[in-house]
Amino acid sequence: MFPLHPHDPPSVGPHRLYARLGEDAYARVYLGAVRAEDPVAVKVVRPEYATDPAFRSSFTHQVTSAAGLASAHVCAVRDADLRGAVPWVAVSRPLGPSLAELVAANGPLPADALHPLALALAQGLDDLHTSHRAHGSLWPDGVLLSPLTALLADPGLEWATSDTERRAPHPAFAAPEGGATPATDVFSWASTLCFAASGVEGPDGLARVPLHLRGLIDACLKHDPRLRPSADDLVRMLGGPAEPAAWPPPVRAAIDTVADAQRAMLTPTGDAPAPRRRGRALALGAGALALVVLAGAGAVYARFGGEAAPEPRAPEAPALVTGAGCLDGPRLPAPEEPLPDDTTFWGPVFSPDGAVLAATSTAGLTVWDWDAGELVAQPTTRSTYGVEPRFSPSGCTVTSAQPVEYEGREHPVRIGYTHDLSAGTTTEHLGAQEGPDGNGRWLLKPRDVEAMDFSPDGGLLAVTLSGTSGEDGTVVIDTATGAAGEPMAPGTQYGTVFVDDRHFATNSGGEIHVWDAETGEEVHVVVGASNTRLAAVRGETQVAYLDDDSIVVSDYTTGAEVTSFTREEFETDDDPFLTRLLVDGGRDRVYATWQVGTGPGAWRFHTYVWDLTSGADLAEGREAIGAYSALVPHPDGGVLAAVTAVEGALVLVDPDTFEVVEELS
C-alpha cells in the first residue's frame, strides 16, 4: 500500500481514494470507500486497455457476468462504470495483506496456516465453478488474507486481458494447457499453495509442502487436466464445506498489523485529505509507508517464531569514479585463464575515450584492449545477460549486473555493480530496496536491477529495478560520494537513460517519462511507445523509441515528432522484435536491430543504420549487416564492435562494408 501519487485522481465515481494498492494485469488498483467502514478496491483500467475495443467488450462481459455472485471467499463486484472513457470497477476489499505481500515480508507460511488457506480458496473456486464461471488468473497477489479468512481478490476479472492477448495473466501459476477452465483454476490453486509453503513461484515449491497436503496438491498439478480433482472434490477432501480454522497466532498478528495500517488510512483526520506533494517528499512517504506495513508484519513473526532481526548494516558511500584513464592505474586483474571456447557475448559498448571495449557474456563482464586484441579485465565471472553495461563519461567506471544467490531464495537476485577499472574497485548497488540483513536474508521480496546509466557529466548514476508496479523503482546516486537519493519514478519502468545532467528518461512500454533527478518530479511525458527500448539524443531535448513499425525521434519537451525511420521491407514479417536501439549523436546516426522469427527456435537479425539528417539507411544493400545481433560504433567512428548472430562471437567490423576485420573472442 502506497500514498496517492500527484497524478492519481482523488476519487472515482462515488468512491474517495485513500491509497494505491498496486497494479494488476489491466488496471491501477486503489483503496477506496464511500464510507470508511466499507472499503473497496477500485480498479481503474490503464489507458492502453481503455482504448482497446476488444478489451472493453471482454471486460464488460467479465464484470456483468460476475454481478450478483455471492461467496464468503470471493470479493464481490460492488460498483462499476463500463461505458466511460476510462472504465473502472469497485470490488469489496477486506483489510489485510495479499498472500504475496505476507510471504515477501515474512517468508513462507507455517504448516498450520496452509490448511485454512487451502480450504478457503477451494471453497471460493467451488462457488465460482458452481455458478458456471472460471477464475482464470489465480496467483498469490490475487489472494487476500483478512483477519478471519482468505479470499479471492476478485471473481477473475484479469482474464479480460487474456481474452485479447491470448496468454495467461500470470504464466508462472498457469496450467500448461492454457485457457480459463475449472481444471486450470485447480492447477493455479495448487501452484499458489506451493508458493505459500515455499516462497517459490509456481509448482517448483511442491517439495516444501507438508506431507499431509502434498499428495492432494500433487494431484492438482497433473499435466493432463482430466486427472485433476474438481474444486468440489478439493473442498470435500479438505473437510468442507466448513468455516476454515482460525489463523495461527503469529499469522493472525501479522495480518492484523497490515489491516490496522490500512484502517488508519481510511480513518478521516479532517474534512479534507492531506495535500500531496511532488518530488522527494512523496517518494520518502511511499517508501516509509511500505516499510512500516511490511516490516511491521515481519516484526510480529520475529516475536512469535524466530530471533530478533539484526541491526541493519550502515551503507558505505565510496566515490564511484576516479580520474584515471581506462588503461592507466592498477586496473581490475585480468583472468588467469582464457575464456571458455563456448563463451557467448551480448552487449558490447566502447568507453567514451575509445580505449577499451566492454561486453557482457556467459563468462561475465569482459573488458578488452580492442586495438591490441587483449582481454584486460573480467570484473564478473557470472553470466550478465539482461542489463547492458554503461561507461561513465569521465574516468573508467563501467556498470554491470550479475545474479547473486542468497540463502532461502530459490532464484538468484540480479544485483547492480560499478567497476572502476583504473582504481581496481567494485561497488554494489541494490537500488530502491532494502537489502539482505547481516545473515544474508531478505526481509522483503528482492527485485532485480533492470537498468543503470550515468549522467552526461558523470556526476549522477541512476539505478532502476524491475517489477516495481505501484512502487518507486529508481534511485539516483551521487558518484562523487556514493550517496543515494530518495526513490522516484513509480511504476514499472525500463530503458533508463539520462537526457541531460539533471534529467533522465524511462520507458513504461506505452509512454516515455522524463524525471527530474533531484526532486523526483515527472516533468515531461511522450505517448506512443510500443516497445521498452529507449535512446537519448545527447545534446538535444530528444528521445528515440519504437512506435508501431517506425523508430520515432521526438522532442520530449513538446511531444512533437522530429523525424522517424520505417523498416518498410519488414512489413510482412511475423512479430519482429526490436532488440537494440542506439543514437550516435556525434555522427548523427541511429542504429536499430530487429530480431525476426523464421521458424521454431530459429530467427534472423537485421540492423539499420540511419542518417539522422537525410534519413538514408547507410547499411542498405550490405548483406553483411544481417550477420550481427548487436552493433555499436567506436566514438571516433573508425570501427564498429559487433556480436555475430550465429556464434555469439565478439568481433570488430568495418564501418563502411560491415565486414568482420577481427575476432576478439
Secondary structure as UniProt FT lines:
FT   TURN            6..7
FT   STRAND          11..12
FT   TURN            13..14
FT   STRAND          15..23
FT   STRAND          27..33
FT   TURN            36..37
FT   STRAND          39..45
FT   HELIX           47..50
FT   HELIX           53..66
FT   TURN            67..68
FT   TURN            72..73
FT   STRAND          77..81
FT   STRAND          88..92
FT   HELIX           99..106
FT   HELIX           111..130
FT   TURN            131..132
FT   HELIX           140..142
FT   STRAND          143..145
FT   STRAND          150..152
FT   TURN            157..158
FT   HELIX           159..165
FT   HELIX           171..173
FT   TURN            176..177
FT   HELIX           182..198
FT   HELIX           202..208
FT   HELIX           211..220
FT   HELIX           225..227
FT   HELIX           231..237
FT   TURN            238..239
FT   HELIX           249..266
FT   HELIX           280..305
FT   TURN            326..327
FT   TURN            341..342
FT   STRAND          345..350
FT   TURN            352..353
FT   STRAND          357..361
FT   TURN            362..363
FT   STRAND          366..369
FT   TURN            370..373
FT   STRAND          374..377
FT   TURN            385..386
FT   TURN            395..396
FT   STRAND          397..404
FT   TURN            407..408
FT   STRAND          413..420
FT   TURN            421..424
FT   STRAND          425..429
FT   TURN            438..439
FT   STRAND          449..454
FT   TURN            456..457
FT   STRAND          460..465
FT   TURN            469..470
FT   STRAND          472..478
FT   TURN            479..481
FT   STRAND          488..490
FT   STRAND          494..498
FT   STRAND          503..507
FT   STRAND          511..516
FT   TURN            517..519
FT   STRAND          522..527
FT   STRAND          535..537
FT   TURN            538..541
FT   STRAND          542..547
FT   TURN            548..549
FT   STRAND          550..555
FT   TURN            556..558
FT   STRAND          561..566
FT   HELIX           568..570
FT   TURN            571..572
FT   STRAND          577..584
FT   TURN            585..588
FT   STRAND          589..599
FT   TURN            600..601
FT   STRAND          602..611
FT   TURN            612..614
FT   TURN            618..621
FT   HELIX           623..627
FT   STRAND          628..633
FT   TURN            635..636
FT   STRAND          640..644
FT   TURN            645..647
FT   STRAND          650..653
FT   TURN            655..657
FT   STRAND          660..663
//
